[in-house]
Amino acid sequence: MIKKNLAFTALMSLSVAVTQAQSVEEHVVNIGNDPVPVENNHFKQGTNIDPKGVKLDLNNFYLRSAGKPILPVMGEFHYSRYPRAEWEQALLQMKAAGVQIIALYTFWNHHEQEEGKFRFDDNRDVHYFLELCKKHGLEAVVRIGPWAHGEDRNGGYPDWFVKRHLKNGFDRASQNGEIQPEVVTWYAKLAEQFKGLYYKDGGPIIGLQVDNEVHSNGPNSWGYQYLTNLKKLAVEKGMDVPLYVVTGWPGPVVPEDEVLPLWGGYADAPWAQNTKEQPANNLYQFITDRRDKNIGNDVLKYDKSDATVPVYRHPFLTVEMGSGLQDTYLRRPVVDNKDILGMLYTRLGTGANMLGYYVFHGTQHPLSWDGEHSMQESKATIYPYPNDYPLISYDFEAPLGEWGYTQDYYHDLKLLHQFTADYGAKLAPMFSIVPADNPVKADDMDKLRYAVRSKDGAGFVFFNNYVRHYKMADHQQVAFTIKTPKETVRIPEQGSISIKSGAEGLIPFNLNAGNVLIKYATVHPSAIIGDTYFYYTMDGVEPQFKLDNSNIAGINFPNGKVSKQGKSTFLNNIRPGTDCIATITTKNKKTIKLVVFTAADAKYSYVFNIKGTKTLVLTSKQAFYDEVNNELTVRSIDEPEFSVYSYPALQTKNAASAAKGTDGLFNVYSISLKAAPQLKVKFPPVAGQQELAKYVQGHTETPVRPGYGVHYSDTVQSVTYKLSLPAQLPDGVYDELLQLTYTGNTAAIYANKTIIADDYFNGKPMYFSLRRNADKLGKNEFLMQITPVLNKPNIYFEPDVAAGLKASNETKLTNVTAKPVYQVVL
């Protein structure tokens, strides 16, 4: 046995050893006595008790509601960038994914583009948006600026304010901590909109973020004074909330008695001003530093004082875990499931007690009130921003995209949120242990990355064997030995498990399922429905349970092997699926069920509170539930016939739904909708082919800025196609979603020569919703303009995309496929 150095994390001492006996990679973790949290004796909250007497408070490790630990999920959504008519369903779709708190920027320049003229109408009606949050049981953290960033023009400052107060780029108007009178007016106007909607009123607003990404370097710095003064101003204007927050980056020292710093992390840095591959990101490691120094490195500068990891006096809460990435003109990264999940597991493993995502729902930049420019960041603003963003699209590759449809990883995040929802009260008080045999450097792809969170001898082993764009070592024979003050638990009891390259997950130990003690389970816990506990398999990890026999009278497990060894019972040879159920009868005559899904089955599960009954619904389709109106909505793209599984049974009277028996615990329903005729969209080229061919022959470098604009111009080096869209949305469908497959640099769609959609090519098709644009059908000419990528692209593309572009060297719209979207309300 090779002794390792002691590591200290979250005030807990531990020792770690690794043994290579018989080729088993054995990780031994000694857990000392649990530290005692520091209760809230320094953080200044506003009114934190609601009309029902429920208190929202915190200690230095976690938040509490009604005295119980919570681990909430927060997702960002920008109301003023999205159609008001679609707000409610967007909130329901976020709630269906397990989001409990909505984070929202109030972009000042969306509301006061002309000085003194405030607009809170239409898509700017923040009061109504917050009322919808309240209606559907969602809380809110409002990010009130005055500077927001968010890839918005001037970072959210109105043009007139920038001209008056700024001398260059992305400086703040405040340099000495002072607050301009215009900001005082802005806060006062917001306070009017928020009246009656605070937590103390029974409303959704539990938190306010003042400004964003302020460099606060201690009590004598302008940033420290500025944040303090903004919080004071918010309070003076009546903004009374339990939590006043700021972004912790770039820090490094914020006035944390007054404001609570929140954290973030992104898989890539599309805002970076280079076209190089990013180095390995250290947030794929289990590290105690909460900062991702890639965030904001387009406009923020870190100094030497930022190198020291602070001693944190507050819980580890996140606000900007990147649940996607926004393409810039210079960089076009494509994010996938594991890019996001890998960071989430390392953050949870190192003590994160809120998962906050930026952005969870993609949106679209509005045009200015006069229609002459977009409200996105670009090099064309008054003081040029370092990067250009699409004029319209703020899709962000978010779990819910700009048209309201899901990315595949929406379901991965939803599944993780089932775990945090049902195990968060246990996990939040658990303290993090990062063993010393973890890799020190981000580019060490050989050592196993893992951490333990525990309390009272129970907990979880977190592991992450994934780093974006890097191949990790396979760990084919791994065992964890957890030594608590009372006992030693080896996982697995005998032999080892495999943790493959690309795998991430967690393993519970000493947790109860009802009144049955699970010594460990090499399957991932997810939802709990009554006395039924759901788990799913992890990539390459052999599923096994070790149960304590002390309260077990009998076990029936047709899909596995039950073996009793001394004081324990093992469940092995598990065949996961919807019918994989271990039924345990306890000595006090209770029945406990353990259900083991495949990861593929579990991924497409939803948890809804249907008519007061917690219900697990399985469907690969997009689903959301309106508790107010008791409506379960399911949407299917391109498939009019599909199945829905539920446990317990649904009470549906929709004629399109037919009960088809059971599968294990689940009731099965067949949905059969009338198929819509295939919509054919022709797309003849109408301009630019010959001119573009000549241009390509005489130029090698792609222009350093996008060439298209708000209004269509035939002088742009491009090829233009006419889209023959129908005069109205076809009958029998909720929407027709166009998939536009093209190659090139940028693509923009115009209606009567005004831009309505755009895209920066990253290898994926562009999408376009006919429903969103139904008011334009039959009245407008629709043009799609595509600009070229030349031999020297001067743009970062994913390696496979770059290779494909070099091989084809085409600027072309290849295909337009109309995908009918069907909807049923059960």
SULNOR-V369048 format. One line per field, one symbol per residue. ss: DSSP state (2 for helix, 1 for strand, 0 for the rest). burial: 1 if it has 16 or more other ideal C-beta (glycine too) atoms within 10 Angstrom, else 0. A space follows every 50 residues. Layout:
BEGIN
ss->???
burial->???
END
This chain:
BEGIN
ss->01100011100111011110222011111100000000100000000010 00001111100011100111001111002220022222222222220000 11111002222001001000022202222222222000111111100000 01222200222222200000000000000022222222222222000122 20001111110000111000022222222222222200000011111000 11100000011111100000000000000002220000000000000000 00022220000000001111110000010011000022222222222220 00011111001011001000000101000000000000100011000001 00000100222222222222222222200011100000000000000001 11111001111111001001000011111111100001111000001110 00011111111110011111100111111001111100000000111122 21111100001111100111110000000011111100001111111022 22201111110011111100011111000011111110001111111000 00000011111110011111110000000000001110222222222200 10000000001000000111111000000000001111111110011111 10011111110000011110000222000001111110000100011022 22222222000111111111111110
burial->00010010110101111100000011111111010010000010110101 00000111111111100011111111111111010111011111111111 11111111111110000101001111011101110101111111111111 11111111111100110001011100101001100110111011001111 10111111111111111000111111111110111010111111111111 11111101111111111111110000010111111111111111111110 01000100010101111111111111111111111011111111111111 11111111111111111100001111110010001111111111111111 11111110111111111111111111111111111111100100101111 11111001111111111100010010111101110000111100011011 11111111111011011111111111111001111111011111111000 11001010110100000111100101110111010100000111111010 11111111010000111111111111100001111110010101111101 01000110000001111110101001001010100011000100010000 01000111010100011111101010001000111111110111111111 10001111111100111111111001100101111111110010111100 11001000011110010111110101
END
